[in-house]
């Protein structure tokens, strides 16, 4: 993961307020992805990708709710994951580190030439981590931005 301050200096993260509607849609998408990641009819690799996307989306929700946005520069997934402990605090750093490692596996699935990269244990661990990220994100939103959870 990258230093949040370095990302700001490099312009890979910018201050920009998102609309409540935009954030609510992202929350819905993150929840849907996590539900879909539990569908056993899907392949392990697909479930892994979907679970990762849910975790990344929850990081994006936190970053955007806090008034930031990643740029479209290379490494934007890593940048948004780096924001999780910066905004929510050091207690979620291990979750962010795990999600960042999962980002690398997801990259191998998406762009590598191997099939069946993941295992049921990988998928289960990632889903568990994403559930914890979701729980922390929702608790933070309830405290800091409760209006984003309504409607």
N, C-alpha and C positions, 0 to 999 in steps of 0.2 A: 504494500500500500504506500501511497505517496503522502508527503506532508501537506496538510491542508493549506498552510501558509504559503508553501512553495507553489501550489496549484493556483492560489489567488494571485501571487506575483506574476506567474507565467500567463495569466489570463485564461486558464483552463476552467476556472470557476469565476462566475460573475455575480454581482448582486442584481437580483431581479425578482420582484414579487410576482407570484403566480396567483391566478384568480381562485377563489374557493371552489368554483365549479370544476376547474381543471384538476385541482387536487382531489376532489371527491371522485372524479372519474378515474384517476390513477389508483385510488384506494380500491374502488370496485374492481378494476382490472387486476390488481395485486391479489385480491381475495379470490377472484375467479381462477387465476393461474394456480394458486395454491390448492384450490379444490380439484382442479384438473390434474395436478401432479399426483394426486392420490388415486387416479383411475388405473386400476390394475390391468385393464385391457390394452393400455399403451405400452410401448417398449420402454425398457429401463432408460435408455438414452433420451427418449422423448420426455419421459417423466422428469428426468434430471434437468433437462433444458428448461422445462416449464417451471419447475421449482426454483431454479436459479433466477429466472425472469421475475418471479414473484418477489424473491429476496431483493433483487436489484431495484424493482419497482418500489418496494417499501423504503429503501434507501433514498430513492428519488423523491418520494413523498416527503420524507423528513427534510431533505435538502431544500426542496422547493417551499415547503411550509416555513422554513427558517429564512426565506428570502434570497436564496441562491439558485443558480442554475449552472449546469455544466455546459461547456461549449461543445460543438460537434467535432472538436479535435480528437485525434487518435488518443485512446486511453480514457474515454469518457466513462466507461463502466468502472474502471479502477478509481477514477476521481470521485464518482458519486458514492462508492462504497467507503472511500476514505472519509467522507463526511459524516458517516454514522456515529463513530465514537467522538468526533469533534463536536457534534451538536448534542447527542444524547449523553455523552460522558464516557469515561474510561470503563465503566462496568459492561459496556457492550463491545469492547475492543476485540475480545476473542470471537464473538459472533462475526464481526467484520472481517477478521483474519480468515476465519473458516470460509466465509462467502467469497473472499478474494481468491482463496485456493480453488474454490469451486468454479470461479470464473475461468481459471486456466483449464480445468477439465472440460467445461462447457465449450471453450475455444477449440479444444481438440476434437470434440464431437462435431462441432459446426464446420470446421475447416480442415480437419485431418482426414486421412484416408482409411481410418480404421472404423469398424463397426463394433457394437457391443463394448464400448469403452467403460461403461459404468456397471455396477453390481447392485443387487437389492440393498445391501448395507450402505453403499454410497447414497443411494436415493433416500433411504430412511433417515440417514444422518443429516442430509441436506434439508429434507422436509422438516425435521425437528428443529434445525437451526433457523429456518425461515419462520416457523411458528413463533420462536422466541424473538426474532427480529420484529415480527408483526406485533406481538404482545408489548414489547418495549416502545415501539412506534405509536401504538394506539394509546398507551398510558401517557406518553409525552404529549400527544395531540390533545388528549382530554384535559391535561393540565395547562398547556400553553395556548392551544387553538381549538377549544371545544366546538366552535361554530363550524369547523371543517368536517366534523363527524355527523352533523345533523343534516336533515333533509332526505 
